[in-house]
Amino acid sequence: MTTLSPENSLSARQSASFILGLDPGVRTEAWKFLTGYYSWQSSQDERLTMDSTRRKNYEALCQMYEKIQPLLENLHRNFAETQYNIACDIQKLYDKDPLGNVLVDKKRLEKTLLLSYVCNTQAEYQQGFHEMVMLFQLIAEHDHETFWLFQFFLQKTENSCVITIGVGKNLDMLSRLIALLDPTFSEHLQGKGVGAVQALFPWFCLCFQHAFKSFDDVWRLWEVLLTGKPCRNLQVLVAYSMLQMVREQVLLEGMSGDAILLACNNLIDLDADELISAACMVYAELIQKDVPQPLKDFFL
């Protein structure tokens, strides 16, 4: 890899992450490259400097938040409501592993979520962010890393999991994709199964977190999304692949929208590599088609 140009070296590293997956032992450091926390071309000294800068910026944001928090609590009604929602979500969060060991520090998690809400005006807090940030806390060593990795993840995935930005677009493109690749299924979903696709928004809001059998599977999918390979917005091809898992049952039983949603909600304990492979096969099928411009702009 050292003989490659910087551009080809970057592509090779992303391809390796996409095809082979990441060894858990390097995940903490590798995520900093995948998200853009570090540049792929940076030296060790540059990374040390960048990490110090990120930490100082995080500390400055924390100090700012502490100063304005009383004002926000008294004058900003949305802040008080969001603060309450975060506290409730975290209280309900199960934070132990199968052996009963505590996985995350809920106080630190709450601080990260509140700081993100105040600092990131695009991605307002939504139910499910607490579960996502928990996974970032599990792979990061320090609070400033958790905060920045989450922010960069949202940016790198084009806010695709943010309900006010990317989720509606994902659902629209999913419907268009079904119409292009599977007209029979599309006809059923627009008829007797009307409303089923739009009700799948939790898949995107949680970035499919509840569909997998382990955190490693969730991280595996998210890492692939961060590579941008084999295309942009792979999450919609993942959703299409999951819908194909229930397609036969839906058509055979003539399911209504509610029944389809129930069948989709029962898609759990999936294997990330199998799902990624299925999504890649959908992409291979897609590029053989005469793709309408909206889908072309979204994926290609």
KOLTIVO-238041 format. One record per residue (C-alpha): residue number from 1; x, y, z; residue in one letter. Coordinates in pm, 1 decimal. Layout:
N
{seq NUM X X Y Y Z Z type a}
...
END
This chain:
300
{seq 1 X 0.0 Y 0.0 Z 0.0 type m}
{seq 2 X 293.3 Y 234.8 Z 55.1 type t}
{seq 3 X 362.5 Y 224.1 Z -319.0 type t}
{seq 4 X 19.3 Y 362.8 Z -402.2 type l}
{seq 5 X -62.9 Y 727.4 Z -458.0 type s}
{seq 6 X -248.2 Y 895.7 Z -166.8 type p}
{seq 7 X -574.7 Y 876.8 Z -361.4 type e}
{seq 8 X -536.9 Y 507.2 Z -445.6 type n}
{seq 9 X -411.8 Y 430.9 Z -96.3 type s}
{seq 10 X -727.3 Y 587.5 Z 49.7 type l}
{seq 11 X -946.3 Y 389.0 Z -187.4 type s}
{seq 12 X -762.3 Y 67.2 Z -100.2 type a}
{seq 13 X -804.6 Y 123.8 Z 273.2 type r}
{seq 14 X -1173.8 Y 199.6 Z 238.4 type q}
{seq 15 X -1218.5 Y -106.4 Z 16.3 type s}
{seq 16 X -1044.3 Y -324.9 Z 273.2 type a}
{seq 17 X -1274.6 Y -190.5 Z 547.1 type s}
{seq 18 X -1573.1 Y -255.9 Z 322.3 type f}
{seq 19 X -1482.4 Y -605.8 Z 205.4 type i}
{seq 20 X -1303.8 Y -756.0 Z 504.1 type l}
{seq 21 X -1448.3 Y -565.5 Z 797.5 type g}
{seq 22 X -1247.9 Y -432.0 Z 1090.8 type l}
{seq 23 X -1075.0 Y -638.0 Z 1355.1 type d}
{seq 24 X -1227.6 Y -534.3 Z 1692.9 type p}
{seq 25 X -877.3 Y -459.7 Z 1817.6 type g}
{seq 26 X -833.1 Y -171.5 Z 1573.3 type v}
{seq 27 X -1191.3 Y -45.1 Z 1570.2 type r}
{seq 28 X -1136.6 Y 245.0 Z 1811.3 type t}
{seq 29 X -856.2 Y 392.0 Z 1602.2 type e}
{seq 30 X -996.6 Y 296.0 Z 1260.8 type a}
{seq 31 X -1324.5 Y 475.2 Z 1325.2 type w}
{seq 32 X -1134.3 Y 800.8 Z 1356.4 type k}
{seq 33 X -1022.5 Y 759.0 Z 996.1 type f}
{seq 34 X -1354.6 Y 631.5 Z 862.1 type l}
{seq 35 X -1550.2 Y 922.6 Z 1010.4 type t}
{seq 36 X -1298.1 Y 1192.0 Z 916.5 type g}
{seq 37 X -1183.3 Y 1259.3 Z 1272.1 type y}
{seq 38 X -835.7 Y 1201.7 Z 1124.6 type y}
{seq 39 X -723.5 Y 1242.0 Z 765.9 type s}
{seq 40 X -617.7 Y 919.1 Z 596.2 type w}
{seq 41 X -299.4 Y 1093.4 Z 483.5 type q}
{seq 42 X -206.3 Y 1234.1 Z 825.8 type s}
{seq 43 X 120.0 Y 1155.0 Z 1004.4 type s}
{seq 44 X 134.0 Y 1041.3 Z 1366.4 type q}
{seq 45 X 241.4 Y 1388.2 Z 1477.4 type d}
{seq 46 X -45.8 Y 1546.4 Z 1284.8 type e}
{seq 47 X -290.3 Y 1305.9 Z 1448.3 type r}
{seq 48 X -162.4 Y 1391.3 Z 1794.5 type l}
{seq 49 X -209.5 Y 1759.7 Z 1716.1 type t}
{seq 50 X -556.2 Y 1701.2 Z 1573.8 type m}
{seq 51 X -665.4 Y 1495.2 Z 1873.1 type d}
{seq 52 X -545.5 Y 1770.9 Z 2105.4 type s}
{seq 53 X -740.1 Y 2027.0 Z 1901.7 type t}
{seq 54 X -1055.1 Y 1814.5 Z 1907.6 type r}
{seq 55 X -1024.4 Y 1772.0 Z 2284.7 type r}
{seq 56 X -975.4 Y 2145.6 Z 2344.0 type k}
{seq 57 X -1270.2 Y 2231.2 Z 2117.3 type n}
{seq 58 X -1485.4 Y 1980.8 Z 2303.7 type y}
{seq 59 X -1385.0 Y 2128.2 Z 2639.0 type e}
{seq 60 X -1464.0 Y 2478.2 Z 2511.2 type a}
{seq 61 X -1810.3 Y 2360.2 Z 2404.2 type l}
{seq 62 X -1864.6 Y 2204.0 Z 2747.8 type c}
{seq 63 X -1770.7 Y 2530.7 Z 2918.2 type q}
{seq 64 X -2001.9 Y 2725.8 Z 2692.0 type m}
{seq 65 X -2284.3 Y 2481.0 Z 2762.7 type y}
{seq 66 X -2236.5 Y 2509.7 Z 3139.4 type e}
{seq 67 X -2263.4 Y 2887.7 Z 3117.4 type k}
{seq 68 X -2580.5 Y 2895.6 Z 2910.0 type i}
{seq 69 X -2755.5 Y 2591.3 Z 3057.3 type q}
{seq 70 X -2948.4 Y 2789.8 Z 3326.2 type p}
{seq 71 X -3065.5 Y 3032.9 Z 3059.7 type l}
{seq 72 X -3174.7 Y 2751.0 Z 2831.6 type l}
{seq 73 X -3363.8 Y 2577.8 Z 3112.1 type e}
{seq 74 X -3553.3 Y 2894.8 Z 3203.6 type n}
{seq 75 X -3620.1 Y 3050.2 Z 2864.8 type l}
{seq 76 X -3599.9 Y 2778.7 Z 2602.7 type h}
{seq 77 X -3905.6 Y 2557.6 Z 2624.9 type r}
{seq 78 X -3775.9 Y 2308.9 Z 2365.8 type n}
{seq 79 X -3456.3 Y 2261.8 Z 2564.0 type f}
{seq 80 X -3641.8 Y 2170.8 Z 2883.6 type a}
{seq 81 X -3857.6 Y 1924.4 Z 2690.4 type e}
{seq 82 X -3556.0 Y 1770.2 Z 2516.5 type t}
{seq 83 X -3366.1 Y 1748.1 Z 2844.8 type q}
{seq 84 X -3660.5 Y 1558.1 Z 2994.6 type y}
{seq 85 X -3686.8 Y 1324.3 Z 2691.2 type n}
{seq 86 X -3316.1 Y 1243.7 Z 2703.9 type i}
{seq 87 X -3332.6 Y 1170.3 Z 3076.1 type a}
{seq 88 X -3632.2 Y 938.5 Z 3024.7 type c}
{seq 89 X -3470.4 Y 756.4 Z 2730.8 type d}
{seq 90 X -3147.0 Y 701.6 Z 2919.8 type i}
{seq 91 X -3330.7 Y 579.2 Z 3228.6 type q}
{seq 92 X -3498.0 Y 309.7 Z 3017.4 type k}
{seq 93 X -3172.7 Y 212.4 Z 2845.9 type l}
{seq 94 X -3047.2 Y -132.2 Z 2943.0 type y}
{seq 95 X -2678.3 Y -78.0 Z 3009.6 type d}
{seq 96 X -2550.0 Y -419.5 Z 3116.5 type k}
{seq 97 X -2392.7 Y -707.1 Z 2928.4 type d}
{seq 98 X -2512.7 Y -1071.1 Z 2964.8 type p}
{seq 99 X -2290.0 Y -1110.8 Z 3271.4 type l}
{seq 100 X -2442.2 Y -807.0 Z 3442.5 type g}
{seq 101 X -2142.9 Y -579.3 Z 3393.2 type n}
{seq 102 X -2223.5 Y -211.3 Z 3334.6 type v}
{seq 103 X -2144.6 Y -118.1 Z 2975.2 type l}
{seq 104 X -2180.1 Y 259.1 Z 2972.8 type v}
{seq 105 X -2178.6 Y 558.6 Z 3202.8 type d}
{seq 106 X -2528.6 Y 704.3 Z 3174.2 type k}
{seq 107 X -2425.8 Y 1043.9 Z 3311.6 type k}
{seq 108 X -2157.0 Y 1080.7 Z 3045.4 type r}
{seq 109 X -2402.1 Y 961.8 Z 2782.1 type l}
{seq 110 X -2657.9 Y 1222.3 Z 2889.1 type e}
{seq 111 X -2393.2 Y 1495.5 Z 2875.7 type k}
{seq 112 X -2293.3 Y 1397.1 Z 2519.6 type t}
{seq 113 X -2654.5 Y 1395.0 Z 2401.0 type l}
{seq 114 X -2736.2 Y 1734.6 Z 2553.4 type l}
{seq 115 X -2418.4 Y 1888.9 Z 2415.0 type l}
{seq 116 X -2492.7 Y 1747.0 Z 2071.6 type s}
{seq 117 X -2847.0 Y 1888.2 Z 2085.5 type y}
{seq 118 X -2722.1 Y 2235.6 Z 2175.4 type v}
{seq 119 X -2429.2 Y 2242.9 Z 1931.1 type c}
{seq 120 X -2572.1 Y 2060.4 Z 1628.5 type n}
{seq 121 X -2874.4 Y 2262.0 Z 1521.2 type t}
{seq 122 X -2930.2 Y 2041.6 Z 1215.3 type q}
{seq 123 X -2968.9 Y 1713.5 Z 1399.7 type a}
{seq 124 X -3205.9 Y 1779.7 Z 1687.5 type e}
{seq 125 X -3240.8 Y 1507.2 Z 1946.1 type y}
{seq 126 X -3469.7 Y 1222.9 Z 1847.2 type q}
{seq 127 X -3562.7 Y 902.0 Z 2022.4 type q}
{seq 128 X -3299.4 Y 644.1 Z 1938.2 type g}
{seq 129 X -2999.3 Y 876.3 Z 1946.7 type f}
{seq 130 X -2930.7 Y 757.7 Z 2300.9 type h}
{seq 131 X -2886.3 Y 401.7 Z 2171.9 type e}
{seq 132 X -2665.7 Y 514.7 Z 1885.4 type m}
{seq 133 X -2439.7 Y 729.8 Z 2102.0 type v}
{seq 134 X -2408.5 Y 442.5 Z 2348.7 type m}
{seq 135 X -2236.6 Y 241.5 Z 2075.0 type l}
{seq 136 X -2000.9 Y 531.1 Z 2007.1 type f}
{seq 137 X -1920.5 Y 549.0 Z 2377.5 type q}
{seq 138 X -1839.6 Y 177.7 Z 2376.3 type l}
{seq 139 X -1572.9 Y 212.9 Z 2105.8 type i}
{seq 140 X -1427.4 Y 547.7 Z 2216.3 type a}
{seq 141 X -1178.8 Y 591.4 Z 2499.5 type e}
{seq 142 X -1262.3 Y 951.8 Z 2589.0 type h}
{seq 143 X -1571.1 Y 1174.4 Z 2598.3 type d}
{seq 144 X -1440.9 Y 1414.5 Z 2333.8 type h}
{seq 145 X -1393.1 Y 1119.9 Z 2097.2 type e}
{seq 146 X -1749.9 Y 998.8 Z 2155.6 type t}
{seq 147 X -1888.0 Y 1344.7 Z 2081.9 type f}
{seq 148 X -1688.6 Y 1408.6 Z 1764.8 type w}
{seq 149 X -1727.0 Y 1056.0 Z 1625.0 type l}
{seq 150 X -2104.7 Y 1090.8 Z 1649.5 type f}
{seq 151 X -2100.2 Y 1433.4 Z 1481.7 type q}
{seq 152 X -1874.9 Y 1313.7 Z 1200.4 type f}
{seq 153 X -2081.2 Y 997.5 Z 1154.9 type f}
{seq 154 X -2392.5 Y 1207.8 Z 1097.9 type l}
{seq 155 X -2206.9 Y 1425.6 Z 846.5 type q}
{seq 156 X -2044.9 Y 1133.9 Z 663.1 type k}
{seq 157 X -2377.1 Y 952.8 Z 625.7 type t}
{seq 158 X -2545.0 Y 1275.9 Z 508.7 type e}
{seq 159 X -2774.1 Y 1285.3 Z 814.7 type n}
{seq 160 X -2954.7 Y 984.0 Z 673.1 type s}
{seq 161 X -3075.1 Y 879.8 Z 1020.8 type c}
{seq 162 X -3207.1 Y 1226.4 Z 1112.4 type v}
{seq 163 X -3584.9 Y 1222.1 Z 1086.9 type i}
{seq 164 X -3613.7 Y 1588.6 Z 982.9 type t}
{seq 165 X -3346.4 Y 1557.9 Z 711.9 type i}
{seq 166 X -3263.5 Y 1216.7 Z 568.6 type g}
{seq 167 X -3528.4 Y 969.7 Z 678.1 type v}
{seq 168 X -3808.5 Y 1100.4 Z 456.9 type g}
{seq 169 X -3575.1 Y 1100.3 Z 156.0 type k}
{seq 170 X -3472.1 Y 742.3 Z 233.6 type n}
{seq 171 X -3835.2 Y 627.7 Z 244.0 type l}
{seq 172 X -3914.9 Y 804.5 Z -82.3 type d}
{seq 173 X -3614.7 Y 647.2 Z -256.3 type m}
{seq 174 X -3701.5 Y 306.7 Z -111.7 type l}
{seq 175 X -4048.2 Y 327.9 Z -268.0 type s}
{seq 176 X -3895.8 Y 433.3 Z -602.7 type r}
{seq 177 X -3643.7 Y 150.2 Z -585.2 type l}
{seq 178 X -3913.0 Y -111.7 Z -520.9 type i}
{seq 179 X -4114.8 Y 24.2 Z -812.5 type a}
{seq 180 X -3812.9 Y -8.7 Z -1042.2 type l}
{seq 181 X -3682.3 Y -349.3 Z -934.3 type l}
{seq 182 X -3997.2 Y -526.1 Z -814.4 type d}
{seq 183 X -4314.5 Y -383.0 Z -975.5 type p}
{seq 184 X -4534.1 Y -666.2 Z -844.8 type t}
{seq 185 X -4434.0 Y -602.4 Z -484.8 type f}
{seq 186 X -4461.7 Y -228.0 Z -539.0 type s}
{seq 187 X -4818.4 Y -263.2 Z -664.2 type e}
{seq 188 X -4915.0 Y -456.5 Z -351.8 type h}
{seq 189 X -4743.9 Y -202.7 Z -123.1 type l}
{seq 190 X -4928.9 Y 82.0 Z -290.7 type q}
{seq 191 X -5258.9 Y -104.1 Z -269.5 type g}
{seq 192 X -5346.3 Y -340.0 Z 10.6 type k}
{seq 193 X -5015.2 Y -277.5 Z 185.6 type g}
{seq 194 X -5039.4 Y 99.4 Z 171.2 type v}
{seq 195 X -4851.8 Y 280.9 Z 446.2 type g}
{seq 196 X -4613.4 Y -6.6 Z 519.7 type a}
{seq 197 X -4303.8 Y 151.5 Z 363.6 type v}
{seq 198 X -4356.9 Y 486.7 Z 535.6 type q}
{seq 199 X -4392.9 Y 305.7 Z 868.4 type a}
{seq 200 X -4040.9 Y 164.5 Z 833.9 type l}
{seq 201 X -3883.4 Y 492.5 Z 942.3 type f}
{seq 202 X -3737.9 Y 334.8 Z 1264.0 type p}
{seq 203 X -3503.2 Y 128.7 Z 1046.2 type w}
{seq 204 X -3338.7 Y 448.6 Z 928.6 type f}
{seq 205 X -3371.2 Y 646.9 Z 1254.0 type c}
{seq 206 X -3183.1 Y 375.0 Z 1442.2 type l}
{seq 207 X -2958.1 Y 291.8 Z 1147.1 type c}
{seq 208 X -3085.6 Y -70.0 Z 1166.7 type f}
{seq 209 X -2952.6 Y -112.3 Z 1520.1 type q}
{seq 210 X -3241.1 Y -335.9 Z 1633.4 type h}
{seq 211 X -3212.2 Y -570.6 Z 1335.4 type a}
{seq 212 X -2885.5 Y -733.2 Z 1437.6 type f}
{seq 213 X -2786.3 Y -997.9 Z 1686.4 type k}
{seq 214 X -2478.2 Y -819.5 Z 1820.0 type s}
{seq 215 X -2312.9 Y -479.0 Z 1851.2 type f}
{seq 216 X -2036.5 Y -609.7 Z 1624.7 type d}
{seq 217 X -2291.0 Y -655.8 Z 1346.2 type d}
{seq 218 X -2419.4 Y -300.5 Z 1394.2 type v}
{seq 219 X -2066.3 Y -159.7 Z 1384.0 type w}
{seq 220 X -1992.7 Y -371.2 Z 1076.7 type r}
{seq 221 X -2281.3 Y -218.8 Z 882.2 type l}
{seq 222 X -2204.0 Y 134.1 Z 1000.4 type w}
{seq 223 X -1841.8 Y 92.7 Z 893.1 type e}
{seq 224 X -1954.6 Y -3.4 Z 544.5 type v}
{seq 225 X -2185.7 Y 299.5 Z 529.4 type l}
{seq 226 X -1888.5 Y 518.4 Z 620.7 type l}
{seq 227 X -1677.2 Y 385.6 Z 332.7 type t}
{seq 228 X -1932.6 Y 505.6 Z 76.8 type g}
{seq 229 X -1893.1 Y 175.1 Z -105.7 type k}
{seq 230 X -2024.3 Y 35.3 Z -329.4 type p}
{seq 231 X -2235.9 Y 349.7 Z -354.4 type c}
{seq 232 X -2379.8 Y 639.9 Z -160.2 type r}
{seq 233 X -2684.6 Y 581.7 Z 58.7 type n}
{seq 234 X -2638.0 Y 206.8 Z 87.6 type l}
{seq 235 X -2885.8 Y 215.2 Z 377.4 type q}
{seq 236 X -3176.3 Y 219.6 Z 130.0 type v}
{seq 237 X -3043.8 Y -91.2 Z -46.6 type l}
{seq 238 X -3014.7 Y -254.8 Z 296.2 type v}
{seq 239 X -3379.5 Y -170.8 Z 368.2 type a}
{seq 240 X -3482.2 Y -306.6 Z 26.1 type y}
{seq 241 X -3294.0 Y -631.0 Z 101.1 type s}
{seq 242 X -3476.1 Y -665.3 Z 433.4 type m}
{seq 243 X -3812.6 Y -612.2 Z 266.5 type l}
{seq 244 X -3726.8 Y -887.3 Z 20.1 type q}
{seq 245 X -3698.6 Y -1123.4 Z 318.0 type m}
{seq 246 X -4072.3 Y -1087.9 Z 383.4 type v}
{seq 247 X -4182.9 Y -1038.0 Z 21.5 type r}
{seq 248 X -4296.5 Y -1394.8 Z -45.4 type e}
{seq 249 X -4499.2 Y -1412.9 Z 274.8 type q}
{seq 250 X -4655.0 Y -1070.8 Z 211.8 type v}
{seq 251 X -4773.3 Y -1159.4 Z -139.1 type l}
{seq 252 X -4877.5 Y -1513.7 Z -53.5 type l}
{seq 253 X -5091.5 Y -1403.2 Z 241.2 type e}
{seq 254 X -5204.7 Y -1074.6 Z 84.2 type g}
{seq 255 X -5091.4 Y -884.4 Z 390.5 type m}
{seq 256 X -5220.0 Y -541.5 Z 485.8 type s}
{seq 257 X -4993.3 Y -254.1 Z 586.8 type g}
{seq 258 X -5008.6 Y -335.8 Z 959.2 type d}
{seq 259 X -4933.8 Y -703.3 Z 899.6 type a}
{seq 260 X -4637.8 Y -614.0 Z 676.9 type i}
{seq 261 X -4502.0 Y -383.0 Z 943.8 type l}
{seq 262 X -4531.5 Y -660.1 Z 1203.6 type l}
{seq 263 X -4344.6 Y -901.9 Z 975.5 type a}
{seq 264 X -4072.4 Y -642.5 Z 920.4 type c}
{seq 265 X -4042.2 Y -577.7 Z 1294.3 type n}
{seq 266 X -3978.6 Y -949.9 Z 1340.6 type n}
{seq 267 X -3662.4 Y -924.2 Z 1130.0 type l}
{seq 268 X -3411.2 Y -947.2 Z 1412.3 type i}
{seq 269 X -3082.9 Y -1125.9 Z 1486.7 type d}
{seq 270 X -2967.3 Y -1073.5 Z 1129.7 type l}
{seq 271 X -2609.3 Y -1128.9 Z 1017.4 type d}
{seq 272 X -2445.0 Y -807.5 Z 898.4 type a}
{seq 273 X -2222.3 Y -968.4 Z 634.4 type d}
{seq 274 X -2516.2 Y -1150.5 Z 478.0 type e}
{seq 275 X -2724.7 Y -832.9 Z 469.9 type l}
{seq 276 X -2439.1 Y -627.1 Z 324.3 type i}
{seq 277 X -2386.3 Y -892.4 Z 55.5 type s}
{seq 278 X -2756.8 Y -885.1 Z -28.9 type a}
{seq 279 X -2749.5 Y -504.3 Z -55.8 type a}
{seq 280 X -2447.2 Y -524.1 Z -285.9 type c}
{seq 281 X -2634.0 Y -769.3 Z -508.8 type m}
{seq 282 X -2921.2 Y -522.2 Z -528.4 type v}
{seq 283 X -2672.6 Y -253.9 Z -631.5 type y}
{seq 284 X -2531.2 Y -483.9 Z -901.9 type a}
{seq 285 X -2886.0 Y -534.1 Z -1030.9 type e}
{seq 286 X -2961.0 Y -162.4 Z -1012.6 type l}
{seq 287 X -2669.0 Y -49.1 Z -1228.0 type i}
{seq 288 X -2783.9 Y -282.7 Z -1505.9 type q}
{seq 289 X -3113.5 Y -94.8 Z -1528.8 type k}
{seq 290 X -3212.6 Y 227.1 Z -1698.4 type d}
{seq 291 X -3216.8 Y 413.8 Z -1368.3 type v}
{seq 292 X -3444.1 Y 721.1 Z -1336.0 type p}
{seq 293 X -3255.7 Y 1041.6 Z -1261.6 type q}
{seq 294 X -3372.5 Y 1082.5 Z -897.5 type p}
{seq 295 X -3240.3 Y 735.7 Z -810.6 type l}
{seq 296 X -2923.6 Y 797.2 Z -1010.7 type k}
{seq 297 X -2855.4 Y 1118.9 Z -822.1 type d}
{seq 298 X -2922.1 Y 945.7 Z -490.0 type f}
{seq 299 X -2707.3 Y 634.0 Z -536.2 type f}
{seq 300 X -2456.7 Y 695.0 Z -813.1 type l}
END
